[in-house]
Amino acid sequence: MEYTIADKLMWHFMQGRCFKVLREECAEWDISQLRKEAKKRYREIVNATPSIGSYRDNSLKKNLTGGMAWITRQVCQPWRM
């Protein structure tokens, strides 16, 4: 898929609250570094994923990109689930 403005908005919707909670609960982590690594990895995953259509044509694209945004934060954090 091509990284579009809609994918960028999905990142901001999904990550705003997530990183706020992490900052409160895990004060010893470098959240700004984690956010940079996760955003970079998110872009890589979006660009490497085959296209399934636009947000207008395929409603599942929201679920796919939302899942990518969630997984990248999990993959990049110091302690992994």
trRosetta pair geometry for C-beta under 8 A, 3 or more apart (Angstrom, degrees):
i j d omega theta_ij theta_ji phi_ij phi_ji
1 4 8.0 -77 158 -7 101 97
1 7 7.5 141 126 -72 127 143
1 46 5.5 -75 77 176 110 73
1 47 6.9 -110 71 -105 62 24
1 49 5.1 -7 5 81 102 93
1 50 7.1 62 -40 128 73 16
1 51 4.6 123 -95 -91 70 71
1 52 7.5 -35 -78 11 117 69
2 47 7.3 32 -122 -114 31 70
2 51 7.4 7 0 -85 74 119
3 7 5.3 -111 -153 72 61 146
3 8 7.3 77 169 -51 92 86
3 43 5.5 8 -100 -143 151 83
3 46 5.0 93 -92 105 84 132
3 47 5.7 -35 -36 -65 102 88
4 7 5.1 107 52 5 66 98
4 8 7.2 -119 107 -2 42 89
5 8 5.3 -50 -151 35 39 117
5 9 6.4 42 150 -20 67 101
6 9 5.6 -50 -149 35 34 112
6 10 6.5 40 149 -23 63 101
6 55 5.3 -128 178 -28 161 143
6 65 7.8 109 125 61 90 175
7 10 5.5 -47 -149 32 35 116
7 11 6.7 43 149 -23 62 99
7 46 5.4 85 -164 -142 150 154
7 65 5.5 -130 -122 -145 80 141
8 11 5.6 -47 -156 27 34 115
8 12 6.8 28 150 -13 64 104
9 12 5.7 -56 -151 38 37 109
9 13 6.2 36 153 -19 69 105
10 13 5.7 -54 -145 37 31 111
10 14 6.1 20 161 -11 66 112
10 62 7.2 -170 -109 -142 126 64
10 65 4.6 36 126 127 169 122
10 66 6.0 -115 -169 -75 115 63
10 69 5.9 -152 135 -39 94 142
11 14 6.3 -67 -146 43 23 102
11 15 5.7 -7 170 2 64 124
11 39 6.5 74 -170 -123 142 87
11 42 5.9 109 -107 138 118 159
11 69 5.3 -173 -109 -115 54 121
12 15 6.4 -67 -125 47 22 95
12 16 6.0 39 176 -45 62 104
13 16 6.8 -43 -144 7 16 111
14 18 6.6 7 148 -11 65 129
14 66 5.8 164 -81 -143 132 71
14 69 3.8 98 74 120 157 142
14 70 6.2 -108 -175 -59 132 72
15 18 5.2 -68 -141 44 44 115
15 19 5.6 32 170 -16 83 108
15 35 7.2 114 172 -133 134 95
15 38 7.4 153 -119 113 136 135
15 39 7.9 -13 -68 -77 175 89
15 69 6.2 -117 -45 179 94 113
15 73 6.6 167 -113 -68 96 131
16 19 6.9 -75 -160 36 15 97
16 20 6.7 12 153 -17 58 113
17 20 5.5 -58 -149 36 35 115
17 21 6.4 33 157 -18 69 104
18 21 6.1 -60 -156 36 28 107
18 22 6.4 24 151 -15 64 109
18 70 7.8 -177 -88 -118 154 67
18 73 5.8 -27 144 -147 147 173
19 22 5.3 -51 -142 40 38 114
19 23 6.1 46 155 -27 67 102
19 31 5.8 118 -167 -175 98 117
19 34 7.6 167 -122 93 103 112
19 35 5.7 29 -113 -85 147 113
19 73 7.7 -131 -67 -129 81 131
20 23 5.8 -51 -149 31 29 113
20 24 6.7 24 153 -14 61 106
21 24 5.9 -59 -153 38 33 108
21 25 6.0 8 160 -2 70 116
22 25 6.1 -68 -134 50 27 96
22 26 5.3 -30 -174 36 71 113
22 29 6.7 -55 164 68 104 142
22 31 5.9 146 107 -114 111 114
22 34 7.4 -105 135 93 152 154
22 77 7.5 -127 -134 -116 141 128
23 26 7.4 -57 -99 60 12 72
23 27 7.3 51 177 -98 50 57
23 31 4.9 -17 -87 -58 87 166
24 27 7.6 -19 -172 -64 18 84
26 29 4.4 21 134 5 114 119
26 31 7.7 133 86 -71 99 99
29 34 6.2 16 159 -32 117 140
29 77 7.3 -16 -144 -155 151 87
29 78 5.9 -157 -117 11 107 125
30 33 4.1 24 119 23 117 118
30 34 6.3 150 92 -19 66 87
31 34 5.4 -54 -144 39 35 115
31 35 6.1 40 156 -23 68 104
32 35 5.7 -50 -147 33 31 113
32 36 6.6 31 153 -18 62 104
33 36 5.8 -53 -149 35 33 111
33 37 6.4 30 155 -15 66 107
34 37 5.9 -57 -147 40 29 109
34 38 6.0 26 157 -18 66 112
34 73 7.6 57 158 -147 106 74
34 76 5.8 139 -158 125 73 109
34 77 5.9 35 -145 -103 129 63
34 78 7.5 -81 -90 -22 118 82
35 38 5.8 -58 -141 40 27 109
35 39 6.2 27 160 -19 64 108
36 39 6.0 -55 -145 36 27 108
36 40 6.4 26 157 -17 62 108
37 40 5.9 -58 -150 37 29 111
37 41 6.2 25 155 -16 65 110
37 76 4.4 163 111 -156 113 134
38 41 5.7 -56 -145 41 31 110
38 42 6.2 39 153 -27 65 105
38 72 4.6 120 -163 133 80 100
38 73 4.9 32 -139 -91 147 56
38 75 7.7 139 -115 63 81 84
38 76 4.3 -144 -75 39 78 150
38 77 7.9 21 -70 -49 121 70
39 42 5.5 -48 -146 31 32 117
39 43 6.7 34 155 -18 62 101
39 72 7.7 117 -68 133 20 143
40 43 6.0 -54 -156 33 31 110
40 44 6.6 30 148 -18 63 106
41 44 5.5 -53 -150 36 36 114
41 45 6.3 35 153 -19 68 105
41 72 4.5 164 97 -147 110 110
41 75 6.4 -145 152 83 159 126
41 76 5.8 -170 10 -58 148 122
42 45 5.8 -55 -147 37 30 109
42 46 6.3 29 155 -18 65 106
42 68 6.1 112 -143 140 80 100
42 69 5.9 35 -127 -105 131 59
42 72 4.3 -95 -69 -11 80 172
43 46 5.8 -54 -145 37 30 110
43 47 6.2 24 159 -14 65 110
44 47 6.0 -61 -147 41 27 107
44 48 6.1 17 158 -13 64 115
45 48 5.9 -63 -142 42 28 106
45 49 6.2 33 159 -31 65 108
45 68 5.0 177 113 -156 133 116
45 71 7.7 155 -135 83 172 117
45 72 6.3 -139 5 -73 142 114
46 49 6.0 -54 -147 24 27 113
46 65 6.8 37 -107 -122 107 94
46 68 6.2 116 -69 143 77 162
49 64 7.3 156 165 165 155 123
49 68 7.3 -91 -33 -86 151 141
52 58 5.2 -127 129 109 93 166
52 60 6.6 -65 130 86 145 105
52 61 5.7 -176 77 -84 108 89
52 64 6.5 124 28 -12 142 165
53 57 4.0 -107 170 89 126 120
53 58 3.7 113 70 -9 126 121
53 61 6.4 -125 77 -52 77 128
54 57 4.7 84 50 14 82 100
54 58 6.9 133 61 23 39 84
54 61 7.0 -99 146 0 20 167
55 58 7.5 -80 -125 63 17 65
55 59 7.9 52 -173 -110 56 38
55 61 5.2 -122 -97 81 55 131
55 62 6.4 74 -138 -58 96 85
58 61 4.9 94 92 -26 98 101
59 62 6.4 -33 -180 16 56 110
59 63 7.9 50 134 -7 67 101
60 63 5.2 -49 -161 37 59 115
60 64 6.1 62 142 -24 78 102
61 64 5.4 -52 -145 37 37 115
61 65 6.2 26 161 -10 70 106
62 65 6.4 -59 -142 43 26 99
62 66 5.9 27 158 -19 63 114
63 66 5.7 -58 -141 41 26 112
63 67 6.2 29 157 -21 63 108
64 67 5.9 -58 -152 35 26 111
64 68 6.6 27 151 -20 62 104
65 68 5.3 -47 -147 33 38 115
65 69 6.5 41 153 -21 66 101
66 69 5.7 -51 -150 34 32 112
66 70 6.5 30 152 -17 64 106
67 70 5.7 -56 -147 38 33 110
67 71 6.1 29 158 -17 68 110
68 71 5.9 -57 -142 40 28 108
68 72 6.3 30 161 -24 64 106
69 72 6.3 -53 -147 29 26 109
69 73 7.2 24 156 -16 58 103
70 73 6.3 -62 -163 32 32 107
70 74 6.8 26 148 -15 66 109
71 74 5.5 -59 -152 39 38 113
71 75 6.1 36 154 -22 73 107
72 75 5.7 -52 -141 36 33 110
72 76 6.1 17 164 -8 67 114
73 76 6.3 -67 -142 45 26 100
73 77 6.3 34 161 -38 64 106
74 77 6.3 -50 -146 15 25 111
74 80 6.5 81 168 -144 76 80
74 81 5.8 -56 -151 26 112 107
75 80 7.1 23 -126 -119 29 119
77 80 6.3 147 74 -84 88 59
